[in-house]
Amino acid sequence: MADLTDSDILALAKASGITIPARLLPEVGYSLNGLLEALSNIDVPGIDEVEPLPIVLPPTSGSGSR
């Protein structure tokens, strides 16, 4: 996987509602690209054959539903 560029990181941050100061962008990029590289090296045999479970959240109190 190719490293994320500064513009990629800024676009992802903006979509997430996060502001990254320009002075921290190189450090964030280094850390994020390192994390993505480490995650890409994880290989669990058979993981592609497992169906994900749906996320079911409990009802919140005061939402009007009973």
Rosetta constraint file for C-alpha pairs under 8 A:
AtomPair CA 1 CA 37 HARMONIC 7.65 0.50
AtomPair CA 3 CA 33 HARMONIC 5.80 0.50
AtomPair CA 4 CA 8 HARMONIC 5.68 0.50
AtomPair CA 4 CA 9 HARMONIC 6.42 0.50
AtomPair CA 4 CA 29 HARMONIC 7.20 0.50
AtomPair CA 4 CA 33 HARMONIC 6.48 0.50
AtomPair CA 5 CA 9 HARMONIC 6.27 0.50
AtomPair CA 5 CA 29 HARMONIC 7.52 0.50
AtomPair CA 6 CA 10 HARMONIC 6.13 0.50
AtomPair CA 6 CA 25 HARMONIC 6.98 0.50
AtomPair CA 6 CA 26 HARMONIC 7.77 0.50
AtomPair CA 6 CA 29 HARMONIC 6.86 0.50
AtomPair CA 7 CA 11 HARMONIC 6.06 0.50
AtomPair CA 8 CA 12 HARMONIC 6.22 0.50
AtomPair CA 9 CA 13 HARMONIC 6.05 0.50
AtomPair CA 9 CA 29 HARMONIC 6.98 0.50
AtomPair CA 10 CA 14 HARMONIC 6.03 0.50
AtomPair CA 10 CA 20 HARMONIC 7.22 0.50
AtomPair CA 11 CA 15 HARMONIC 6.16 0.50
AtomPair CA 12 CA 16 HARMONIC 6.23 0.50
AtomPair CA 13 CA 17 HARMONIC 6.14 0.50
AtomPair CA 13 CA 18 HARMONIC 4.82 0.50
AtomPair CA 13 CA 19 HARMONIC 6.35 0.50
AtomPair CA 13 CA 20 HARMONIC 7.13 0.50
AtomPair CA 14 CA 18 HARMONIC 5.59 0.50
AtomPair CA 14 CA 19 HARMONIC 6.65 0.50
AtomPair CA 20 CA 24 HARMONIC 6.62 0.50
AtomPair CA 20 CA 25 HARMONIC 6.44 0.50
AtomPair CA 21 CA 25 HARMONIC 6.52 0.50
AtomPair CA 24 CA 28 HARMONIC 6.13 0.50
AtomPair CA 25 CA 29 HARMONIC 5.94 0.50
AtomPair CA 26 CA 30 HARMONIC 6.11 0.50
AtomPair CA 27 CA 31 HARMONIC 6.17 0.50
AtomPair CA 28 CA 32 HARMONIC 5.90 0.50
AtomPair CA 29 CA 33 HARMONIC 5.88 0.50
AtomPair CA 30 CA 34 HARMONIC 6.05 0.50
AtomPair CA 31 CA 35 HARMONIC 6.14 0.50
AtomPair CA 32 CA 36 HARMONIC 6.21 0.50
AtomPair CA 33 CA 37 HARMONIC 6.13 0.50
AtomPair CA 34 CA 38 HARMONIC 6.20 0.50
AtomPair CA 35 CA 39 HARMONIC 6.13 0.50
AtomPair CA 36 CA 40 HARMONIC 6.11 0.50
AtomPair CA 37 CA 41 HARMONIC 6.63 0.50
AtomPair CA 38 CA 42 HARMONIC 7.07 0.50
AtomPair CA 46 CA 50 HARMONIC 7.14 0.50
AtomPair CA 59 CA 63 HARMONIC 7.75 0.50
AtomPair CA 59 CA 65 HARMONIC 7.68 0.50
